Amino acid sequence: SSVLMGGGVSVLIFTVFAAFYQYQILNLFFSFLILFGLIGISVFLSIMFNRSEITIIVLLAGFIAPFTVSFNTSDYIILFSYIFILNTGVLIYDIFKKSLVINVVSYAFTFLFFAFWLIREIIIGQDVPEFWAFLFLTIFYIMIFIIIVINNLRENRKFLPLELTALVFGTGMYY
């Protein structure tokens, strides 16, 4: 049932993404509002039923959705705002439950999206918007730092080697 629930919300995420980018049926505000609601519902259901699978499936679908439509990466503010919404869901989930898989998926995809966007901008020779890049990178760094650290501090437990590696790598990439 968790897979079906997560799959259903994932299909809705793909539908909203396509309705906004492919068909222009929804405007940006309503698309983000619906996506924020879908992420919120999936996190709530995952916490309520104690099933991290729901959030994992929805998170994977959320990060894969931009690749399924003809997404213009020059709309980086929209893309990074969308990633912010996904990471907000992970942060809320992490406040109540701890899932290393969800944290790794969020961390890896956030880093990959930002790195690929930055490399693409440099390769095609466009000016990288330093202010926006730095702003979103700072927001992502703070969110991921909080996601990794929050439960370890609350439960007073040691960091796993993967968590320490992620913190060191993320800090290095940020600077």
CORHUQUI-V774748 format. One record per pair of residues at least 6 apart in sequence whose C-alpha atoms are under 6 Angstrom apart, sorted by the first residue. I is the first residue (numbers start at 1). J is the second residue. D is the distance in Angstrom with one decimal. If there is no record, write none. Layout:
i:j:d
I:J:D
I:J:D
This chain:
i:j:d
2:54:5.6
6:54:4.4
6:57:5.5
6:58:5.6
10:58:5.1
10:61:5.4
14:65:5.7
19:25:5.2
19:26:5.9
20:26:5.0
39:89:6.0
42:55:6.0
43:55:5.9
43:93:5.9
46:52:5.6
46:54:5.6
56:102:5.8
91:147:5.6
